[in-house]
Amino acid sequence: MSEREPSHAVYVISVFAEIGGVHPQTLRNYERTGLLNPQRTSGGSRRFSDVDLAALRRIQELTNEGINLEGVKRIMVLEAQLEAMKETLRGIASDAQAQVEATHRQYRRELVPIQNTIALFIDAQKRNRENS
C-alpha cells in the first residue's frame, strides 16, 4: 500500500472538525478569513488534507497564545515566506558548495607535485651554471 501525499484532500468537514477538535462553523470561519483553503469536490463539498490539519494545529497554537485571527494570518504568511527563503538559501548554499568542489578538483589537475617542482628547479639551476 502506498503512502498518500500530505496535500491529498480526503477529510470531509465533519471528520476534519472532529479530528481538529473544533466546530465545523469554526472551520468555515477560518476558510472565510483565508487561514484555511480546503479543496472542493465537483459538487462543492470541502475536502481537507493533512497539510490543512497542520495549518489548523498552528492556528490553534497561535490563538491559544492570545493572537487574533488577523495576527495569526500575518504570522502564517510570514512563516511561509521564511520557509521559502530558507529553501532558496539551501539551494544557493548547495550550488556554492558544488562550485567550490569543482574549483578544488580543477586545482588538483593543474598543480604539480612538490617533488617534481624541486627536481625541475635543481635541474634548471645546474643548466644555468653550466651555461655560464
Solvent accessible surface area in square Angstrom, and as a share of the most:
residue,aa,sasa,rsa
1,M,244,1.09
2,S,102,0.66
3,E,165,0.74
4,R,106,0.39
5,E,119,0.53
6,P,76,0.48
7,S,62,0.40
8,H,101,0.45
9,A,18,0.14
10,V,58,0.33
11,Y,37,0.14
12,V,53,0.30
13,I,32,0.16
14,S,67,0.43
15,V,69,0.39
16,F,0,0.00
17,A,3,0.03
18,E,148,0.66
19,I,68,0.35
20,G,5,0.04
21,G,67,0.64
22,V,32,0.18
23,H,120,0.54
24,P,34,0.21
25,Q,85,0.38
26,T,41,0.24
27,L,0,0.00
28,R,74,0.27
29,N,51,0.26
30,Y,19,0.07
31,E,36,0.16
32,R,162,0.59
33,T,40,0.23
34,G,46,0.44
35,L,16,0.08
36,L,4,0.02
37,N,129,0.66
38,P,8,0.05
39,Q,99,0.44
40,R,121,0.44
41,T,47,0.27
42,S,132,0.85
43,G,75,0.72
44,G,34,0.33
45,S,56,0.36
46,R,54,0.20
47,R,68,0.25
48,F,0,0.00
49,S,5,0.03
50,D,49,0.25
51,V,79,0.45
52,D,17,0.09
53,L,32,0.16
54,A,65,0.51
55,A,23,0.18
56,L,0,0.00
57,R,102,0.37
58,R,72,0.26
59,I,0,0.00
60,Q,37,0.16
61,E,88,0.39
62,L,5,0.03
63,T,44,0.26
64,N,128,0.66
65,E,126,0.56
66,G,67,0.64
67,I,50,0.25
68,N,105,0.54
69,L,47,0.24
70,E,117,0.52
71,G,22,0.22
72,V,0,0.00
73,K,72,0.31
74,R,136,0.50
75,I,50,0.25
76,M,37,0.16
77,V,62,0.36
78,L,80,0.40
79,E,62,0.28
80,A,65,0.50
81,Q,86,0.38
82,L,95,0.47
83,E,93,0.42
84,A,60,0.47
85,M,128,0.57
86,K,89,0.38
87,E,104,0.47
88,T,82,0.47
89,L,114,0.57
90,R,125,0.46
91,G,35,0.33
92,I,102,0.52
93,A,57,0.44
94,S,69,0.44
95,D,94,0.49
96,A,52,0.40
97,Q,98,0.44
98,A,55,0.43
99,Q,125,0.56
100,V,71,0.41
101,E,77,0.34
102,A,43,0.33
103,T,60,0.35
104,H,83,0.37
105,R,119,0.44
106,Q,72,0.32
107,Y,113,0.43
108,R,169,0.62
109,R,169,0.62
110,E,112,0.50
111,L,128,0.64
112,V,88,0.50
113,P,78,0.49
114,I,113,0.57
115,Q,129,0.57
116,N,79,0.40
117,T,61,0.35
118,I,92,0.46
119,A,51,0.40
120,L,115,0.57
121,F,122,0.51
122,I,78,0.40
123,D,63,0.33
124,A,35,0.27
125,Q,68,0.30
126,K,105,0.44
127,R,138,0.50
128,N,98,0.50
129,R,167,0.61
130,E,136,0.61
131,N,127,0.65
132,S,128,0.82
